[in-house]
């Protein structure tokens, strides 16, 4: 497991990290040579050979449009290109498609965003994502990669939370709106996982409500939602984590 960036206990922004090996229960620091600037509220994806970090806020709470690629085999960093790079932002999402990283949404210098771009590490190049039929601007939403499409859902819009979303196909550069029939209540700072059949969203925060203990499963094949069971659900919360084990979601 590789961790990088964030705040320390004194709210100082970091550009350090470490690699954790569960087989030996040991940590190794990662190189700071050519490391990206310190930041938090950024994103990271694993490509199979390297970690790509991008965006976020710096120590002065200024959005960033820079990033870096970390290779654990050589303990080295390479900067990501800034040619045709998307607008600086934080609170966005990123997914790995198998060949590209897609970043979308977030909050930047011009406010809430519904733009994004695809980054190809092989060519170190950026391609903007289409905006036709794209979801409304938002940040602190979620995104999952389902094998051929990215699904984004929820988040905080210009004025309040939303319970809308969209599916983006990078092969066609086309957006399709997700159904709102039976969708969970609007929220931000929730979690989402892909099971292989559906996206499960859970928890999060809503103004006037606070933390949530509700969620829903979205079936992309039928464009339908099913509420998650409330019996024995964890107490309401936001900024939590969630993973899919292959059989269950753990929050």
C-alpha positions in Angstrom: 0.0 0.0 0.0 1.3 3.4 -0.9 0.2 6.6 0.9 1.2 10.1 0.0 0.4 13.7 0.7 -2.2 15.2 3.0 -2.1 17.2 6.2 -0.2 16.4 9.4 -1.5 17.0 12.9 -0.5 20.6 12.7 -2.4 21.1 9.4 0.8 21.5 7.5 0.5 20.1 3.9 2.9 17.2 3.1 4.7 15.9 0.0 6.0 12.8 1.8 4.7 9.2 1.9 5.4 5.6 2.6 5.0 2.0 1.3 3.5 -0.5 3.7 4.2 -4.3 3.2 1.6 -6.3 5.1 3.7 -9.5 4.6 6.4 -8.1 6.8 4.3 -5.5 8.7 6.9 -2.9 7.7 7.1 0.7 6.2 9.5 2.2 3.8 9.7 6.0 3.1 9.3 7.0 -0.6 11.7 9.3 -2.4 11.3 13.0 -2.3 13.5 13.7 -5.3 11.4 15.4 -8.0 8.3 14.8 -5.8 5.2 16.9 -6.6 4.4 20.0 -4.4 2.8 19.3 -1.1 -1.0 19.0 -1.3 -4.2 17.6 0.2 -7.6 16.7 -1.3 -5.8 15.3 -4.3 -6.4 12.0 -6.1 -4.3 8.9 -6.8 -4.7 5.9 -9.1 -2.6 2.7 -9.5 -1.8 1.8 -13.1 -0.3 -1.6 -12.4 3.3 -0.3 -12.4 3.1 3.2 -10.9 0.9 5.6 -8.8 -0.3 8.8 -10.4 -1.3 11.7 -8.1 -2.9 14.8 -9.4 -4.6 18.0 -8.4 -5.5 19.1 -4.8 -4.9 22.1 -2.7 -1.6 23.5 -1.5 -0.6 25.0 1.8 -2.2 28.3 0.8 -5.5 26.6 -0.1 -4.8 27.2 -3.8 -6.1 24.5 -6.3 -3.4 22.7 -8.3 -3.2 21.3 -11.8 0.1 19.5 -11.4 0.9 15.9 -10.5 3.4 13.1 -10.5 4.0 9.5 -11.3 5.7 7.3 -8.7 7.4 4.1 -9.6 8.0 1.9 -6.5 10.3 -0.4 -8.4 12.8 2.4 -8.8 11.6 4.7 -6.0 11.4 7.6 -8.4 9.0 10.4 -9.5 8.2 11.8 -12.9 6.1 15.0 -13.3 2.8 14.7 -15.3 2.6 17.0 -18.3 0.9 20.4 -18.0 0.2 20.7 -21.7 -3.6 20.8 -22.2 -4.0 20.0 -18.5 -7.4 20.5 -16.9 -8.2 23.5 -14.7 -6.7 23.4 -11.2 -9.0 21.7 -8.7 -9.6 19.8 -5.5 -12.4 17.6 -4.3 -12.4 15.9 -7.8 -12.4 12.2 -8.6 -10.0 10.0 -10.6 -10.3 6.5 -12.0 -7.9 4.2 -13.9 -9.3 2.7 -17.1 -6.5 0.3 -17.8 -4.7 2.8 -20.1 -5.7 6.2 -18.9 -6.5 8.2 -15.8 -9.8 10.1 -16.0 -10.2 13.1 -13.6 -13.5 14.9 -13.4 -15.4 17.5 -11.4 -14.1 19.3 -8.3 -13.7 22.9 -7.1 -11.3 25.3 -8.7 -10.4 28.9 -9.1 -13.6 29.5 -11.1 -15.9 27.6 -8.7 -17.6 24.2 -9.0 -16.6 22.3 -12.1 -18.2 19.7 -14.4 -15.1 19.4 -16.7 -12.4 16.8 -16.8 -9.7 15.1 -18.8 -8.1 11.8 -19.6 -4.3 11.4 -18.9 -2.3 8.9 -20.9 0.9 8.1 -19.1 2.4 6.3 -22.2 2.3 9.5 -24.2 2.3 11.9 -21.2 -0.7 13.7 -22.7 -4.1 15.1 -21.7 -7.4 14.9 -23.7 -10.4 16.9 -22.4 -13.6 15.0 -21.6 -16.8 16.0 -23.4 -19.3 18.3 -21.6 -22.4 17.5 -23.6 -24.9 15.9 -21.2 -22.3 15.9 -18.5 -23.6 16.0 -14.9 -24.0 19.3 -13.2 -20.9 20.9 -11.6 -19.9 19.3 -8.3 -17.2 18.3 -5.9 -16.8 15.7 -3.1 -18.7 13.3 -5.3 -17.7 9.7 -6.1 -16.6 7.9 -9.2 -16.1 4.2 -10.1 -14.8 2.5 -13.2 -17.0 -0.4 -14.4 -14.8 -1.8 -17.2 -16.0 0.4 -20.1 -17.5 3.5 -18.4 -16.9 5.8 -15.4 -19.9 6.4 -13.2 -20.0 9.6 -11.2 -22.7 10.3 -8.6 -23.7 12.7 -5.8 -21.5 15.4 -4.4 -21.9 19.1 -3.5 -23.1 21.4 -6.3 -23.1 25.2 -6.4 -25.6 25.5 -3.6 -26.3 22.2 -2.0 -25.8 18.4 -2.4 -27.2 16.5 -5.4 -28.4 12.9 -6.0 -27.8 12.9 -9.7 -25.0 11.4 -11.8 -23.7 10.3 -15.1 -21.9 7.6 -17.0 -19.0 8.5 -19.2 -17.7 6.3 -22.1 -14.1 7.4 -23.0 -14.3 5.3 -26.2 -17.1 7.5 -27.6 -16.5 10.6 -25.3 -20.3 10.4 -24.5 -22.2 11.1 -21.3 -25.4 9.3 -20.3 -27.5 10.5 -17.3 -28.1 8.1 -14.5 -31.7 7.6 -13.3 -32.9 9.5 -10.2 -35.9 7.1 -9.7 -35.3 5.4 -6.4 -31.9 7.1 -6.0 -30.5 7.7 -2.5 -30.9 11.1 -0.9 -28.6 13.9 -2.1 -25.2 13.8 -0.3 -21.5 14.6 -0.5 -18.3 13.0 1.0 -19.8 9.5 0.8 -18.2 6.3 -0.6 -18.8 4.2 -3.7 -17.6 0.8 -4.8 -18.1 -1.3 -7.9 -19.1 -4.9 -7.3 -18.9 -6.2 -10.9 -22.6 -5.8 -11.3 -23.6 -2.6 -9.5 -22.2 0.5 -7.9 -23.0 0.8 -4.1 -23.0 4.2 -2.6 -23.2 4.7 1.2 -23.0 7.3 4.0 -22.0 10.9 3.4 -23.2 14.3 4.5 -26.2 16.4 3.7 -26.9 20.0 4.9 -29.7 20.1 7.5 -29.3 16.4 8.1 -25.7 15.7 9.0 -24.1 12.3 8.6 -26.1 9.6 6.8 -26.4 5.8 7.2 -28.3 5.2 4.1 -27.2 4.1 0.6 -28.2 2.5 -2.6 -27.1 0.0 -5.3 -27.1 1.2 -8.9 -27.4 -1.3 -11.7 -25.8 0.2 -14.8 -27.4 -2.5 -17.1 -31.0 -1.6 -16.1 -30.3 2.0 -14.9 -32.1 1.3 -11.7 -31.5 1.8 -7.9 -32.2 -0.4 -4.9 -31.9 0.9 -1.4 -29.4 -0.7 1.0 -30.8 -2.3 4.1 -30.9 -0.2 7.3 -30.9 -3.1 9.7 -27.6 -3.3 11.6 -26.1 -0.6 9.4 -23.2 1.4 10.9 -24.0 4.7 12.6 -24.3 7.7 10.3 -21.0 9.2 9.1 -19.1 10.9 6.3 -15.5 11.0 5.1 -15.4 7.3 5.7 -13.6 4.7 3.6 -15.0 1.7 1.7 -13.6 -1.3 -0.2 -15.0 -4.2 -2.2 -13.6 -7.6 -1.2 -15.1 -9.6 -4.0 -18.1 -10.6 -2.0 -18.9 -7.7 0.4 -18.4 -4.0 0.9 -16.5 -3.0 4.1 -17.0 0.5 5.4 
